[in-house]
């Protein structure tokens, strides 16, 4: 009986050792490359973590305005706007003038720091009795601004992780794949940086479009009947003068016609004598 118990114990011990060896062989660590790659693709979760509440951010507002009005002296108004532009630390982005049938006009595009936007408009509006157009718009781009900053930060972190993966690449194939992904990431970073700079410029410097003009002739002016008769007589005389001047321009033609008639007459007379 004791012998049977001993054999059973030895059999159980052997089975236990076999299972332990099997577990040891089947357990294999996950490759470091795959772990790093999984972490590298966690961009979207990082973006969500880095987005802050919009109310906590400084508001990013793009301000634009368009003013159109009549002025008694376009040149004086132009000089005054140039003076105000310099006073409020702005610059003229566009300046052109022209004439139409009954008015002269000038169009200007002025950009001033956003902090001086309203003060500049108020100064330009002084003395203007009526605006043909006065549009002021404000576009809130705070959410887009915050989103771009968060995505840029995530893309830069992703770029750093791919650079780390590149240093651990085991063969040329892995290096080429990682470099291709790095190129795509850098293109996205440059595009987002460009958009961010554009928004920052539009937010920090506001745009004002100005159009001012002056009528040069009054409409509805009537001509008296006597003046019409005078104009008609003068027009008739001018017509006669033009007619006679035209005849003078034709004098070579008349000479040729006379010569031809004389030759024809001579030929006819000569034929009759024969």
Secondary structure, 3 states (H helix, E strand, C coil): CHHHHHHHHHHHHHHHHHHHHHHHHHCCCCCHHHHHHHHHCCHHHHHHHHCCCHHHCCCCEEEEEEEEEECCCHHHHHHHHHHHHHHCCCEEEEEEEEECCCEEEEEEEEEEEHHHHHHHHHHHHCCCCCEEEEEEEEEECHHHHHHHHHHHHHHHHHHHHHHHHHHCCCCHHHHHHHHHHHHHHHHHHHHHHHHHHHHHHHHHEEEEEEEEEEECCCCCCCCCHHHHHHHHHHHHHHHHHHHHHHHHHCHHHHHHHHHHHHHHHHHHHHHHHC
